[in-house]
Amino acid sequence: MSPEPETVRPPRQHPGVWRQGRTTALLAPLATLVMVGHARIPDWLGGLGSFTESFLPWTGLVVPVLLVCAAIRRSATLAVAVLLPAVVWTALFGGTLADKRADGGDLTVVTHNVDEQNPHPARTARALAASDADVVALEELGDDTSVYRAVLRDRYPYHSVQGTVGLWSRHPLADARTVDIASWPRAMRATVRTPKGPVAVYVAHLLSVRFSSLTGLSTDGRDRAAARLAEALRAEPLPRTLLLGDLNGTTDDGALSAVTSPMRSAQEVAGAGFGLSWPASLPVARIDHILVDGMRPCSAWNLKATDSDHLPVAASVRL
């Protein structure tokens, strides 16, 4: 008997480059929808809207992730799909990456959440004094307030502390008072009498965003405080206004738009990059702000880390 012929199986067909990665490619339109439709994400759903908007620039990470997947899987579908979020992210945030800082300015200001649990308040105060700013705003003052007073006294002869926020200035202060945004003092307003005229300076520390495993993020207290702060800013009679402080949210957060929209962010107008300020060890969001109205930011930047969990932020403005 002759041996039976060996059965030859056809070669296994490999999926084409257009069939590979179709499911993964769905991340591209999903990320794009988040970018363009973030304002429609509701806060009542465990604070999801505010959370998304606080970290909105990070949605761009989908681009390199999909590019890596496209290379590994040799997927033309993924390579093409990534173009959509890449273009939208660039349109939304590309200008932020440019260095818009310029020389000049009549007033240099610094704001810093010094952290009530700061283990070295004197060292933090010395670092702020070394910034050579004209005005320094501090938030989350507590039992160590006297330390900041003592260290900053020589460089800043004028100061006012209202509850947990304070303002130190080289120029005379007038009309310093608490701004009622919460059940205890967390905001203040003062007139800084600069050589080029008065400037209304607000210092604010909005309530923290709370997290619960049952309800998710809670922004109610912060949002109520923001509404009260916005009302005070709208009633401000002086034509030039500065808002310095920790808003516990970013300028992308729609819940804070009543405060942020009528003003200009010094970082966005005259900074370089996103200027992320929190947490200091690995910043992922800019929740510390210098906002202006009736004046022009010339430059904005972050100072070096202190012993706080926030970075100090600074700006120079033209009056």
ABEGO torsion letter per residue (X at the ends): XBBBBBBBBBBBBBBBAAABGAAAAAAAAAAAAAAAAAAABBAABGGAAAAAAAAAAAAAAAAAAAAAAAAAAGBAAAAAAAAAAAAAAAAAAAAAABBABBBEEABBBBBBBAEAABABAAAAAAAAAAAGBABBBBBGBBAAAAAAAAAAAAABABBBBBEABBBBBABBBBGBBBBBABABBABBBBBBBBAAEBBBBBBBBBBBBBBBAAAEBBAAAAAAAAAAAAAAAAABABABBBBBEBAGBBAABAAAAAAAAABBBAAAAABBEAGBAOBAABBABBABBBBBBGBBBABBBBBBBBABABBBBBBBBBX
